[in-house]
Amino acid sequence: MNKCLFFGRLTRDPEVFNTQNGNKLVRITVAMDRTVKGEKKAEFIPCIAFGKNAELIEQHYTKGREILVEARAENARGKTKDGVEYPTFRFVIERFYFAGSKKEQQKEQTATTSETEPEFSEDELEKELEEFFEEDETFEPPEKGIITSEEDIPF
């Protein structure tokens, strides 16, 4: 089973793109708190959504808004500016849920995600991702391979 659940706040407004095939893609980063040895730390989780999920996130989310994301992790490859490949990951949103105060949720009752099958096949999605994500020639992997801030995220 490949399921990841993230609860946190958007670090910025959703980034909205249209793929070459005319499909909508949204990229968000979810900031989550955790405690390490009594000290609060933040984790920044990069996520992407397609189709109806992308449309709903674009319409109803802005920086700072709470979200609960159900996603699947996918292996990916990145490349440094020197052409050295390294393993990385991406999280593809399968479902998401509105979170926050009851007042905020009541305003958004009409915007819900469904429990339907994904809009794209795995092959179609992989092709869309390959076309969308271009290599960042200036990216260098973080020290010791540990991502500690949003700036370290390779996409």
N, C-alpha and C positions, 0 to 999 in steps of 0.2 A: 504494500500500500504506500502511495506517495501522497501524503497530505501534510500540509503545513498550515498552522493557524497563527495569525499575528493580530494583536490588538494594540493599537497606538493611535498616534495623530499624524496627519500629513505634514511633511516638512515644508512643503510649498504647494501652490496650486497645481492641479494635474497638468502634465504636458500632453497635448493632444496632437496626433499626427494622422495623416492618411497614407496608407501604404500604396504602392504602385498599382495594386489591384482595386483600389478604392475602398478598402476596408478601414474602419477606424481603429486606432491603437492609442491607448492612454498609458503613460508611464507615471508612477507615483513612488514616493519613498515614505515608508511608515517608520516613525520614530517610536521606539519602545524603551521603557525604563526597566532596569534590572539593578540589583544590589550585589556588589562584590565586596566582601569583607567589610560590610557596614557602609560602604561608599556607593552612592548612586552613580550609575553609568548609563549611557544611552547606546542602543543598537539601532542601526539604520538599515532597513530592509527594502531593497529595490524590487518593485513589482510592476508587471505590465498586464493590461487587460485588452481584450478585443471585443468587437461587435456590440451587443446590447449592454454588456457590463461596462464597456468603455464609454458608451453614450450616457449611462446613468451616473457613472463617476464624474464625467465631465459636467453634467447638469447640476449635481447636488453636492459636490465636494469642493472645498477651498482649503487653503493652508490652515492648519491647526484643528481641523475637524477630526473627530474620533471615527475610527473604522475598525471593523473586524473582518479580516481577510482570510478566506480559505483558498489556498493555492497549491500548486504542485511545483516541486523543484525540478529544474532541468539543468543538466550539465551543459556547459558552453566553453568556448575557447576564446581567450583574449590574446592580444599581441601588443608587445611594448613598441616604443618608437624605434627600437633597434631590430624589430622583426622577430623577437623571441616570443614563442607562444607559451601560454600558461593556462592552467585549468581555472575556470571560474564557474559561476552559476547564475541562474535567473529564476524568478518566481512568477509563474503565470497564474493570474487570478481566475479561479473557476467559479467562485461565488464570493459575495461580500455582503455584509450586514451593517445597517445603520446602527450607530452607537451614540451615546451621549444622553442628554437630559430628555425627559419625557416630552417636554415642550418642543424640542427640536425634532423628535421622532414623529410627533403628531403632524407637523408641517410636511413631512415627507412620506406620509402613509401611502400615497399613490405611487411612489417609486419603489418597487420591490424587484428583486431578482427571482428568477424561476428556477425550479429544479430540473430543467431540461438538459438534454445532451448538449455538449459543446457545439457551437455553430460551425466550427472548422474541424476537418480531420487532422490527425497528427502530421501527416505529410504536408497538407496545405499550410498549417501553422508554422512548421519548420521552414518552409519556403518563404513565407511572409517575414519571419524573423531574420532569415539570412539576407533578404533584400533590404530590410529596415535597418538592421544594426551594421554599421560600417565600423571598421577597425579605427580606434583612436590612436593615431600615430604618436601622440605625445604622452600616452599613459605609461606609467611605470608601476609595477606591482608595489604595494606597501611593504614597509620593512617587515621581514619575517613572515610575509604573507597574511598579516592580520589587518583587517579593516577596522579602524577605530573612529572614523568620522565619515560623514557623507561625501567629503571630497575624495576619499579613497575608492569610492564605488566606480567600477570601470564602465558604467553606462548610465 
